[in-house]
Amino acid sequence: MEGKMLKGIQVAPVSKPSTRLLLLLLMMMILTVNGQDVGKGGIQVMEFQKDGVASWWTVAEYQGKLDPGRKMDSVTLCGRFKLYFLHSRSSFFQLWDRSLNMDAQLKGELWLDRVRPVIAHRWNFQPLEVKLRTYRWYHICFTYNHTDHRYLTYIDGELVYDMTYDVGRQIWGDYARLGQNEELMESYSGALSQARPEPCIFVLLPEK
Ligand SMILES: *[C@@H]1O[C@H](CO)[C@@H](O)[C@H](O)[C@H]1NC(C)=O
């Protein structure tokens, strides 16, 4: 890992651990681009694989401590994204329990005609009536409510998918990252951002 690290993005776990509904909020923001603060209030953008070449180097790793003992029943995963190039899938977020090697505790995956939240190792495709386009910003929120087992997916604030399925498990992890998945061709090519003045806890590893 050489070169300057760019401070990036994103926030994370969860509001109150005491409540049954725990939220994992993906609130992306980049404090530093090429080593320079964009400044408070500015919208900052983290880019992955701008040239479309799949590379392990485009990843932003969560730098805070994730406690695998902290189990989530319900989650919300949100982010702003702009897809550039498509590989076999575009996985922009991953929460992994490395001690049990459960790599799909929580994932956000994108295509153009469908999206997929992966929750506690349950993969559920969600076809989209209106296809996504590349080089366009969208805001997406995946939610799962463990009480009524509902999945709701919002794109730009509109409900685009609603299904009921009991994942039957809790969600936890000790490692989270943006821009990668288990296979290189499942990695993410595009931009992620969020204009939120939150503390920065991801670090973007630079491309070689
Ligand atoms: C989850 O579902 C229950 C039962 O329908 C509902 O009472 C609760 O408000 C839902 N939680 C959220 C955050 O929507």
The ligand as a Gaussian input file, in Angstrom:
#p B3LYP/6-31G(d) Opt

LIG

0 1
 C      -41.175000      -2.620000      11.215000
 O      -42.374000      -3.326000      11.114000
 C      -43.245000      -3.154000      12.222000
 C      -44.425000      -4.081000      12.014000
 O      -45.060000      -3.793000      10.798000
 C      -43.654000      -1.711000      12.360000
 O      -44.461000      -1.541000      13.509000
 C      -42.406000      -0.871000      12.491000
 O      -42.737000       0.493000      12.526000
 C      -41.467000      -1.134000      11.329000
 N      -40.229000      -0.390000      11.555000
 C      -39.851000       0.565000      10.738000
 C      -38.591000       1.260000      11.099000
 O      -40.472000       0.865000       9.745000

